[in-house]
Amino acid sequence: MSSLHPAAIYGVLALLSAVENIIPPVPSDAAVALGAFLSQRGVTTPLGVFLVTWTANLAGAAGVYFGVRRYGRRLFASRLGPRLLVPRSLAIIEREYLRFGVVGIFLSRFLPGIRAVVPPFAGLVGLGAVRTLVPMGLASALWYGGIIMLGALIGSEWNRINDLIAGLNRTLALIAVGAVVGWLVWRRLTRGRRHRERIWNAIGEALHPAPSFLRGTEVGEGSARQAAALLVLELAYADSALAPDERDLVTSHLRDRWELPRGGEPPEPAPEHERRTRFAGYAARLRRRIGRAQRLDLVERMWAVAFSDGAIGAHEERLMHLAGEALGISPAELADVRHRLAGARGS
């Protein structure tokens, strides 16, 4: 890149900074750091890199914001819309916005994988241009300014750093080996905890599957149904009472019907006493945070996506019992829900 003309370098930096708002995986941060690094070679200047990248990034965000504000509802009505703007990501930003207001927009621009969704979110909910672009502009200025300062600092010390690296190759290799061993040990120690938290994560997804402005729409309802089906799937994974072939029946039906993601091998169910203790903890946490009506709504949604067609109805009682345990729903309340929904299905 250093062999390019400075104007071409600035052009590449501007393009990557703008396109990041449309295609998040674009490595704009690394390119900005490299542009700042080249300032120590006289190819660019730190101020020039900052002005070009910040202006382009803000212009790209503004373009997405105004475009979605005008055409966003129409985009979501298409099959491509929910794939470009994942409802769950929009729900995360809505939560931050409701919690912190404009500061939530500012903070969300620092979250990897989420910051590119901020402009379309603001456009979809109809936030004003000033309330949207000012916090995004400030966040981008701090983000790119920090990257450029770091890149310029590394560039100014490059000769010294190069000498150090040349003398420390063996030490760095030992550190790398130690880091790999430590990572493997950490994964081994935390694998059980990550598996145990699958249910809790699925509950969170099912309780908040889409932002409020999508609820009641086809996209929002589809996201809610998928999240409820995924929770039933995780309950099947966690149930030691289900035989392997019964668990396979439940999981294959739910995955095929609701197009659930196919991950790796599911974890082995924990012992029954451990599962009950964990589910009791989930229920206690949910009672403090989530109202009874919302939890009952989730139970109804789970029944509708998993058992309303009768394909896996033989396991309804067991899985709904597990759902009641995890969500803090009493057996009597659960029986009322099942009786009402079964009656509605029969009629």
C-alpha positions in Angstrom: 0.0 0.0 0.0 2.9 2.3 0.6 3.8 2.2 -3.1 0.5 3.9 -4.0 0.1 7.6 -4.6 -1.1 9.4 -1.4 -4.3 10.3 -3.2 -5.0 6.7 -4.0 -4.3 5.7 -0.4 -6.7 8.3 0.9 -9.3 7.1 -1.6 -9.0 3.5 -0.4 -9.2 4.6 3.2 -12.3 6.7 2.5 -14.0 3.8 0.6 -13.4 1.3 3.3 -14.5 3.6 6.1 -17.8 4.4 4.3 -18.5 0.8 3.2 -18.1 -0.5 6.7 -21.6 0.9 7.4 -23.0 -1.5 4.8 -20.7 -4.5 5.0 -19.5 -4.8 8.6 -16.7 -7.4 7.9 -14.8 -4.8 5.8 -11.4 -4.3 7.6 -11.6 -0.5 7.8 -10.0 -0.3 11.3 -6.9 -2.2 10.1 -6.7 0.0 7.0 -7.0 3.2 9.1 -4.2 2.0 11.4 -2.0 1.3 8.4 -2.7 4.7 6.9 -1.6 6.3 10.2 1.5 4.0 10.3 2.4 5.3 6.8 2.4 8.9 8.1 5.8 8.1 9.7 7.0 7.3 6.1 5.8 10.7 4.8 3.2 9.0 2.6 0.2 10.3 4.6 -0.4 12.6 7.6 -2.3 11.7 10.8 -4.6 14.7 10.4 -5.3 13.8 6.7 -6.0 10.2 7.6 -8.4 11.3 10.4 -10.3 13.8 8.3 -10.7 11.5 5.3 -11.8 8.4 7.3 -14.0 10.2 9.8 -15.8 12.2 7.1 -16.3 9.1 4.9 -17.5 7.0 7.8 -20.0 9.6 8.9 -21.2 10.2 5.3 -21.7 6.4 4.8 -23.6 6.2 8.1 -25.8 9.2 7.1 -26.5 7.6 3.7 -27.6 4.4 5.3 -29.7 6.3 7.9 -31.6 8.4 5.3 -32.0 5.4 3.0 -33.5 3.2 5.6 -35.6 6.0 7.0 -37.2 6.3 3.6 -37.2 2.7 2.3 -36.6 0.6 5.4 -40.1 -0.7 6.0 -40.3 -1.8 2.3 -36.9 -3.5 2.7 -38.0 -5.4 5.8 -41.1 -6.6 3.9 -38.7 -8.4 1.4 -37.1 -11.7 2.0 -33.6 -10.1 2.0 -34.4 -7.5 4.7 -34.3 -9.7 7.8 -31.0 -11.2 6.6 -29.4 -7.8 6.2 -30.8 -6.3 9.4 -31.0 -9.1 12.0 -33.9 -8.4 14.3 -31.9 -9.6 17.4 -29.2 -7.0 16.7 -31.8 -4.3 16.3 -33.3 -5.4 19.7 -29.9 -5.0 21.4 -29.6 -1.4 20.1 -33.2 -0.6 21.1 -32.5 -1.8 24.6 -29.4 0.4 24.9 -31.4 3.4 23.4 -34.3 2.9 25.9 -31.8 2.6 28.7 -29.5 5.5 27.9 -31.2 7.6 25.2 -28.9 9.3 22.8 -25.9 8.1 24.9 -27.0 4.5 23.9 -26.6 5.4 20.3 -23.2 6.7 21.1 -22.1 3.6 23.1 -23.5 1.2 20.5 -21.1 2.6 17.8 -18.2 1.1 19.8 -19.7 -2.5 19.9 -18.2 -4.8 17.3 -20.8 -6.5 15.1 -23.5 -4.0 16.4 -22.2 -0.6 15.4 -23.1 -1.1 11.7 -26.7 -1.7 12.7 -27.0 1.7 14.5 -27.8 3.8 11.4 -30.5 1.5 10.1 -32.0 1.2 13.5 -32.2 5.0 13.8 -33.8 5.2 10.4 -36.4 2.5 11.1 -37.6 4.1 14.4 -37.6 7.6 12.9 -35.0 9.2 15.1 -34.2 12.8 14.1 -31.1 13.4 12.1 -29.4 15.5 14.8 -30.1 12.9 17.6 -28.6 10.3 15.3 -25.7 11.8 13.5 -24.2 13.8 16.3 -23.6 10.9 18.7 -22.5 8.7 15.8 -20.1 11.4 14.6 -18.6 11.8 18.1 -18.2 8.1 18.5 -16.5 7.7 15.1 -14.2 10.6 15.9 -13.1 9.0 19.2 -12.7 5.6 17.6 -10.8 6.6 14.5 -8.8 9.2 16.5 -7.6 6.5 18.9 -6.7 4.1 16.1 -4.7 6.8 14.3 -2.8 7.8 17.4 -1.9 4.2 18.0 -0.9 3.6 14.4 1.2 6.8 14.3 2.9 5.9 17.6 3.8 2.4 16.3 5.1 3.9 13.1 7.4 6.4 14.9 8.9 3.7 17.0 9.1 1.1 14.3 12.9 0.9 14.0 13.3 0.4 17.8 10.4 -2.1 17.8 12.0 -4.0 14.9 15.3 -4.4 16.8 13.4 -5.6 19.9 11.5 -8.2 17.9 14.7 -9.5 16.3 16.2 -10.1 19.7 13.1 -11.6 21.3 12.0 -14.2 18.7 12.6 -17.1 21.0 10.8 -15.5 23.9 7.8 -14.6 21.8 7.6 -18.2 20.5 7.6 -19.5 24.1 4.9 -16.9 25.0 2.8 -18.1 22.0 3.1 -21.7 23.1 2.1 -20.8 26.6 -0.9 -18.8 25.4 -2.1 -21.7 23.3 -1.8 -24.1 26.2 -3.5 -21.6 28.5 -6.3 -21.1 26.0 -6.9 -24.9 25.7 -6.9 -25.2 29.5 -9.4 -22.3 29.8 -11.7 -23.8 27.2 -11.6 -27.1 29.0 -12.5 -25.5 32.4 -15.2 -23.3 31.0 -16.8 -25.7 28.5 -19.2 -27.0 31.0 -20.3 -23.5 32.1 -20.9 -22.4 28.5 -23.0 -25.5 27.9 -25.0 -24.9 31.1 -25.7 -21.3 30.1 -27.2 -22.3 26.7 -30.6 -22.4 28.3 -30.3 -19.0 29.9 -29.1 -17.5 26.6 -32.0 -19.1 24.7 -34.4 -17.7 27.3 -33.0 -14.2 26.8 -33.3 -14.5 23.0 -36.9 -15.8 23.3 -38.0 -13.0 25.7 -36.6 -10.3 23.5 -36.5 -11.6 20.0 -37.1 -8.4 18.1 -37.4 -4.6 18.7 -40.7 -3.2 19.6 -41.2 -1.5 16.2 -41.1 -5.0 14.5 -43.5 -6.7 16.9 -46.8 -7.5 15.3 -45.1 -7.5 11.8 -44.4 -10.6 9.8 -40.6 -10.2 10.4 -41.0 -9.7 14.1 -43.4 -12.6 14.5 -41.1 -14.9 12.5 -38.1 -13.9 14.8 -40.3 -14.6 17.9 -41.3 -18.0 16.6 -37.7 -19.0 15.8 -36.5 -17.9 19.2 -39.2 -19.9 21.0 -38.4 -23.0 18.9 -34.7 -22.6 19.7 -35.6 -22.5 23.4 -37.6 -25.7 23.1 -34.6 -27.3 21.3 -32.3 -26.3 24.1 -34.7 -27.8 26.7 -34.6 -31.1 24.7 -30.8 -31.0 24.8 -30.9 -30.4 28.6 -33.4 -33.2 29.4 -31.7 -36.4 30.6 -35.1 -38.2 30.6 -35.3 -38.1 26.8 -33.7 -41.0 25.0 -31.2 -40.1 22.2 -33.7 -41.1 19.4 -36.4 -39.0 21.1 -34.1 -36.0 21.3 -33.2 -36.5 17.7 -36.9 -36.5 16.7 -37.5 -33.2 18.6 -34.5 -31.4 17.3 -34.9 -32.5 13.6 -38.5 -31.5 13.6 -37.8 -28.1 15.1 -34.8 -27.4 12.9 -36.6 -28.4 9.7 -39.8 -26.5 10.5 -38.3 -23.3 11.8 -35.0 -23.2 9.9 -32.9 -23.2 13.1 -29.1 -23.0 12.8 -27.3 -26.3 12.9 -24.4 -26.0 15.3 -22.0 -28.6 16.4 -22.8 -31.6 18.5 -25.2 -30.8 21.4 -23.9 -31.1 24.9 -24.6 -34.2 27.0 -27.5 -33.6 29.4 -26.4 -32.8 33.0 -27.5 -34.9 35.9 -31.1 -34.4 37.0 -30.2 -32.8 40.4 -27.8 -30.3 38.7 -30.4 -29.4 36.1 -33.1 -28.8 38.7 -30.7 -26.5 40.7 -29.8 -24.6 37.6 -33.4 -24.2 36.4 -34.4 -23.0 39.9 -31.8 -20.3 39.6 -33.0 -19.3 36.2 -36.6 -19.0 37.5 -35.5 -16.9 40.5 -33.7 -14.5 38.3 -36.6 -14.2 35.8 -39.1 -13.5 38.6 -37.0 -10.5 39.6 -36.6 -9.2 36.1 -39.5 -10.3 33.9 -43.2 -10.0 34.6 -45.4 -13.1 34.9 -47.5 -12.1 31.8 -44.4 -12.0 29.6 -43.3 -15.4 30.8 -46.7 -16.9 30.2 -46.7 -15.4 26.7 -43.4 -17.1 26.0 -44.8 -20.5 27.2 -47.8 -20.1 24.8 -45.4 -19.3 22.0 -43.3 -22.3 22.8 -46.3 -24.6 22.7 -47.5 -23.1 19.4 -44.2 -23.6 17.6 -43.4 -27.1 19.0 -46.6 -28.9 19.7 -49.5 -27.3 17.8 -49.0 -29.6 14.8 -48.9 -32.8 16.9 -45.6 -34.0 15.3 -43.8 -34.3 18.6 -46.8 -34.1 20.9 -45.7 -37.3 22.7 -43.0 -35.2 24.5 -45.2 -32.1 25.1 -45.8 -32.8 28.8 -42.2 -33.3 29.7 -40.8 -30.3 27.7 -43.5 -28.0 28.9 -42.8 -29.1 32.5 -39.1 -28.1 31.9 -40.2 -24.8 30.5 -42.3 -24.1 33.6 -39.3 -24.9 35.8 -36.9 -22.6 33.9 -39.4 -19.7 33.5 -40.8 -19.8 37.0 -44.3 -20.8 35.9 -46.2 -23.0 38.5 -47.6 -26.4 37.5 -51.2 -25.0 37.9 -50.5 -22.1 35.6 -48.8 -24.3 33.1 -51.8 -26.7 33.2 -54.1 -23.8 32.5 -52.1 -22.7 29.5 -51.9 -26.2 28.1 -55.6 -26.8 28.6 -56.6 -23.5 26.9 -54.3 -24.0 24.0 -55.2 -27.7 23.5 -58.9 -26.6 23.5 -58.2 -23.9 20.9 -56.4 -26.5 18.8 -59.3 -28.9 19.1 -61.9 -26.3 18.1 
